[in-house]
Amino acid sequence: MGGERVAERVAALVRAGAERGAGLGGSAPSVARWLGDIRTYFPGSVVQVMQRDAIDRLGLAALLLEPEMLEAVEADVHLVGTLLSLNKAMPEETKETARAVVRKVVEELEKRLASRTRTTLTGALDRSARISRPRHHDIDWNRTIAANLRHYLPEYRTIVPERLVGYGRASQAVKKEVVLCVDQSGSMAASVVYASVFGAVLASMRSLATRLVVFDTAVVDLTDKLEDPVDVLFGTQLGGGTDINRALAYCQSRITRPADTVVVLISDLYEGGIKDEMLKRVAAMKAAGVQFVTLLALSDEGAPSYDREHAAALAALGAPAFACTPDLFPDVMAAALEKGTIPIPEGAAA
C-alpha cells in the first residue's frame, strides 16, 4: 500500500504541474523529493521497480531532463536506457549530471562482471591456442602428463609421452577477433547497456581484437570509443527501425580471419531489412568458419518478445538464438572462442 500511495502522490504532483500550464517542470522539485523519500522506506530493488513504473506509466521521462530529478533517482540499467533515449533532447545543464548517473551504473556493472569475464575468456583463449607439436619450452607439462597417463611404464616408473600439449609462442598476440553487433532499437535498451560494458572489457584483453557495431536502419561503428563504455553509450541513439542485414553486411566486410572470428548478434530479430539476404549472409559467414551466436537479449529480464520465425531460421543454420543473462555471457563467449557447445539455458532458445 505504501508504494501505491507514493505512486498516487507522484501522479498528483505531475497533474498539478500540468494543470498550472507550466508543463512538468514546476513539479520536478516535489517529485524529486518524493522519489528520494521512497529510498528511505523501500529496498533498492523495489525502488527501481517503482521508478520504472512511474517513468513508463506516469509520463515522467521529461522530468529526467531536470538535474534535481536525476540526482534524486536510484540509478540502474533501465534508468540508463531511458536517459540514452532522451539524449538528444537533453539540455546542456543536465548532460553532465546524466553522464555521472550513467558512469555510476557502468562502474557498478564493470565491478560485477569484468573480473570473471577476463578470467573465463583468458582460459578459453589459452585452450584454443594449445598446439600438439610445441617447442620444448612451450610444452605444458601438466596437461601433457594428464594426456599420456595410459602410457605409464611401471618398470621404469615413467610416462612415455606420445602426444605433447603446449601453447602457441605469441601469447600476447591477437588470437581471436570478436564482433558485437548490437540492435539499438528502443526495446533493446538494457542489452545496449550490457553490451557496451562487455565490449569495453573484451577490448581491454590483448589477445582479443574487439569491434562494437550498433545499428537501427543505419550502422555506426563505435570501436574507437571502447576505452570508455560511457562514451559508447552516449554514441548510441535508442529507437528507430531495424536493418539487421545492413549491419551484418558491414560486420562481414570487416572480418579478415573468419576461422578465428566470433560474431555475436544481439537483437530481437524484428528485421526491417531483407530477411533472405540476412540469412544468406549468416550462412556465408558460417561457411567461411565464423562462429555466429544470436542473443535475443543480453539482460536480466529473461526471454523478450522476438521474431520466432527468424530465430528458428538462424538456429537451423547452426547459429543458436537465445536470451542470455549478463552472468552467463562469459561462458557463452568462452564456448564460442573454443568452438565448443554453447551453454544455452533451458527454455531460453528459439
Secondary structure, DSSP 4 states (H G I P E B T S, - for coil): -HHHHHHHHHHHHHHHHHHTTS-SGGGHHHHHHHHHHHHHHS-HHHHHHHHHHHHHHTT-GGGGGSHHHHHHSPP-HHHHHHHHHTGGG--HHHHHHHHHHHHHHHHHHHHHHHHHHHHHHHHHHHHHTEESS--GGGB-HHHHHHHTGGGEETTTTEE--SS--EE-S-TTS--EEEEEEEE-SGGGHHHHHHHHHHHHHHHT-TTEEEEEEEESSSEEE-GGGTT-HHHHHHT----S---HHHHHHHHHHT-S-GGGEEEEEES-----S-HHHHHHHHHHHHHTT-EEEEEEEESSS-S----HHHHHHHHHTT--EEEE-TTTHHHHHHHHHTT----PPTTTB-
